[in-house]
Amino acid sequence: MKRFFLASCRMIGFLALGWMLACQDSGARTSPSEETLDSQEFWQDTVPGIARDKIAICVWPVVGLRREPGRKAYASDRQSNYLIPVYYGERVELLGVFDTVKAEKRVYMKIRLQDGQQGWVYEDLFEKYGRLAVVTSSAELYRRPDLMTLREEKLIPGEIIVVLEVREGWLHISGSKKLKKGWIRKPESLSFRQEDLKTALLFFKARQYRNPNLERAKLQEILNQQELGSSVLIDMVKERLSELGPSQGATSQDSTEPEPVLDEDSDLPQPQ
């Protein structure tokens, strides 16, 4: 009888332990962020009407769209080879056509913009098959999906990045100019909402002004847009305004400083 009692106690203990572990495991699986990342829905409708394997995202400040491959000034028909700029974070459709310009030692690819216009861009200035996101809280960066490969760099709030791959809770990401490229373990540090992406973009543009009065005015314009009021980055805008302090009064620079323009195709990566 005593042996039966002890055996029953052990059985109850094992069942209780198993139940607790099952609950913990179930809780991990039902975490909203991980559930979303592990599902196929994460990659669906990244760009409406375009399959994931046809998507590329610009990761350079400004890239020139050209009639023909290469940085030559004129196309074969003697018209200007330059068409229009493609901007950082802009999502384009890959047309599956590539061409190597031997003189430049660079590969160009043909793309279609959201308005239907087609042209050629330098391949290395884009990331393929990804999804646009913005960093909402600091996240550590790893070289590989392994905790022992921690890097010194961190992702900081407001950075617009591209998620390239999801693997067992890890996210492979690429940042501006591919300078920050690696893996993170905090999916909750990212947002894919349009209002957060727009807030981050406008904040970045405002920070390019050297005149504090102009920067302050651009930051205030962000706060004045009602649709951005729900952005998780709105406090970042308010904090920067607080750092700038009250306006010091109008200066001659307020009307003379032009809107900051980033050099097109500047600081290109060197051909291998």
C-alpha positions in Angstrom: 0.0 0.0 0.0 2.9 2.3 0.9 4.6 1.6 -2.4 1.4 2.3 -4.3 1.0 5.6 -2.4 4.6 6.7 -3.3 4.2 5.7 -6.9 0.9 7.7 -7.1 2.6 10.7 -5.6 5.5 10.5 -8.1 2.9 10.1 -11.0 1.0 13.2 -9.8 4.3 15.1 -9.5 5.3 14.2 -13.1 1.9 15.2 -14.4 2.0 18.5 -12.6 5.5 19.3 -13.9 4.5 18.3 -17.4 1.4 20.5 -17.2 3.5 23.5 -16.1 6.0 23.0 -18.9 3.2 22.7 -21.4 1.7 25.9 -20.2 5.0 27.7 -20.5 5.6 26.4 -24.0 2.1 27.2 -25.0 2.6 30.8 -23.7 5.7 31.2 -25.8 4.0 30.0 -28.9 1.1 32.3 -28.5 3.2 35.4 -28.1 1.7 37.8 -30.6 5.0 38.9 -32.0 6.5 35.4 -32.5 3.2 34.0 -33.8 3.1 36.7 -36.5 6.7 36.2 -37.4 6.5 32.5 -37.7 3.4 32.6 -39.9 3.3 32.8 -43.7 1.1 35.8 -43.4 4.1 37.9 -42.3 5.4 37.9 -45.9 2.0 38.2 -47.6 0.9 41.5 -49.1 4.3 43.1 -48.3 3.6 45.1 -51.5 0.0 44.6 -52.7 -0.1 42.7 -56.0 3.6 41.9 -56.0 5.0 38.5 -54.9 7.7 38.5 -52.3 10.3 37.1 -54.7 9.7 40.1 -57.0 10.3 42.8 -54.3 13.4 44.9 -53.8 13.8 47.8 -51.3 16.2 50.7 -51.8 18.7 51.0 -49.0 20.6 54.0 -50.3 19.6 57.6 -49.6 19.0 58.3 -53.3 19.4 56.1 -56.4 19.1 57.2 -60.0 16.7 55.3 -62.2 18.2 55.1 -65.7 17.0 54.2 -69.2 19.9 51.9 -69.8 22.4 50.1 -67.5 25.4 52.2 -66.4 26.2 55.7 -65.2 26.7 57.1 -68.7 25.2 60.5 -69.3 23.3 59.6 -72.5 21.4 56.5 -73.6 21.9 54.9 -77.1 19.1 57.1 -78.5 21.0 60.2 -77.4 18.5 61.1 -74.8 19.5 61.6 -71.2 20.1 58.3 -69.5 18.9 59.6 -66.2 15.1 59.3 -65.5 14.1 60.0 -61.9 15.4 59.4 -58.3 14.5 56.3 -56.2 14.5 57.0 -52.5 15.5 55.1 -49.4 12.9 52.6 -48.3 11.1 52.7 -51.7 9.8 49.3 -52.7 10.1 48.3 -56.3 9.2 45.3 -58.5 12.0 43.2 -59.9 11.5 42.4 -63.6 14.0 39.5 -63.7 16.5 41.2 -66.1 20.1 41.8 -65.1 23.0 43.3 -67.1 26.7 43.6 -66.1 28.5 46.8 -67.1 32.1 45.6 -67.5 33.6 49.1 -67.5 32.1 49.7 -64.0 32.3 46.1 -62.8 28.7 46.5 -61.6 25.5 44.6 -62.1 22.4 46.6 -63.0 18.8 45.2 -62.7 15.6 46.3 -64.4 12.8 47.4 -62.1 9.3 48.8 -62.1 8.2 51.6 -59.7 4.8 51.8 -58.0 3.6 54.2 -60.7 4.6 51.8 -63.5 7.7 53.5 -64.7 10.5 51.2 -65.6 14.3 51.6 -65.7 17.7 50.3 -64.5 19.4 50.6 -61.1 22.6 49.4 -59.5 21.8 46.1 -57.9 24.0 46.6 -54.7 21.9 49.6 -53.6 18.9 47.4 -53.0 17.9 44.5 -50.7 15.7 41.8 -52.3 12.8 39.8 -51.0 12.5 41.8 -47.7 9.9 43.7 -45.7 10.2 47.4 -44.6 10.2 48.0 -40.8 11.2 50.7 -38.3 13.0 50.3 -35.0 10.9 51.4 -32.1 13.2 50.4 -29.2 16.9 49.6 -28.9 17.9 46.1 -30.0 21.3 44.3 -29.9 22.7 43.2 -33.2 24.4 39.8 -33.8 26.6 38.6 -36.7 24.8 35.4 -37.0 21.7 33.8 -35.3 23.8 32.9 -32.3 24.0 34.7 -28.9 27.8 34.3 -28.9 28.2 36.6 -32.0 27.1 39.8 -30.4 28.3 43.0 -32.2 29.1 46.4 -30.6 26.5 48.2 -32.8 22.8 48.4 -31.8 19.7 49.3 -33.6 18.3 52.6 -32.3 14.7 53.9 -32.4 13.8 55.6 -35.6 16.0 53.6 -37.9 14.3 52.3 -41.0 15.5 48.8 -41.9 14.6 45.8 -44.1 13.7 42.4 -42.6 15.3 39.8 -44.9 14.6 36.5 -43.1 12.9 35.1 -40.1 14.4 32.0 -38.4 13.2 30.5 -35.1 12.7 33.9 -33.4 15.7 35.5 -35.1 15.3 38.3 -37.7 17.9 38.9 -40.4 18.0 42.7 -41.0 19.8 45.3 -43.2 20.0 49.0 -42.5 20.9 52.1 -44.4 23.7 51.5 -46.9 23.9 48.0 -45.5 26.2 49.3 -42.8 24.2 47.6 -40.1 23.5 44.1 -41.3 23.0 41.2 -38.9 20.5 39.4 -36.7 18.2 40.5 -33.8 16.2 38.6 -31.2 13.6 41.2 -30.3 10.8 41.3 -32.9 8.9 43.5 -30.5 11.5 46.2 -31.2 10.2 46.6 -34.7 7.0 48.1 -36.2 5.6 47.6 -39.7 2.8 50.2 -39.3 2.6 52.9 -42.0 2.2 55.7 -39.4 5.5 54.6 -37.7 7.4 54.3 -40.9 6.2 57.8 -42.0 7.0 59.4 -38.7 10.5 57.9 -38.8 11.0 59.2 -42.4 9.9 62.7 -41.6 12.0 62.7 -38.4 15.0 61.8 -40.4 14.4 64.6 -42.9 13.9 67.1 -40.1 17.2 66.2 -38.5 19.1 67.0 -41.7 18.5 70.8 -41.2 21.5 72.6 -39.6 19.3 75.6 -38.6 17.6 74.6 -35.3 14.6 76.9 -36.1 14.0 75.0 -39.4 14.4 71.6 -37.7 12.0 72.7 -34.9 9.4 73.8 -37.5 9.7 70.4 -39.4 9.3 68.5 -36.1 6.3 70.5 -35.2 4.7 69.7 -38.6 5.0 66.0 -37.6 3.1 66.6 -34.4 0.4 68.6 -36.3 -0.4 65.6 -38.5 -3.4 63.9 -36.8 -2.8 60.5 -38.5 0.7 60.3 -36.9 -0.6 60.9 -33.4 -0.9 57.2 -32.7 2.7 56.5 -33.8 4.8 54.8 -31.1 7.7 57.1 -32.2 5.8 60.4 -31.5 7.5 60.7 -28.1 10.9 60.6 -29.9 9.8 63.7 -31.9 8.6 65.5 -28.7 11.9 64.7 -26.9 13.9 66.2 -29.8 11.8 69.3 -29.7 12.4 69.5 -25.9 16.2 69.2 -26.5 16.1 72.1 -29.1 14.3 74.3 -26.6 12.2 77.4 -27.4 12.7 79.2 -30.7 15.5 81.8 -30.6 13.7 84.1 -33.0 13.8 84.3 -36.8 17.2 84.5 -38.5 18.4 85.2 -42.0 19.1 81.5 -42.4 15.5 80.6 -41.8 14.5 81.7 -45.3 17.8 81.0 -47.1 18.7 77.5 -46.1 17.4 75.1 -48.8 15.8 71.8 -48.1 18.6 69.3 -47.5 19.3 67.2 -50.6 21.3 64.0 -50.4 23.7 63.3 -53.2 22.4 60.8 -55.7 24.3 57.5 -55.8 26.8 59.0 -53.4 29.5 57.0 -51.6 28.8 53.9 -53.8 30.2 50.6 -52.6 33.4 49.6 -54.4 33.1 46.8 -57.0 34.6 43.5 -55.9 
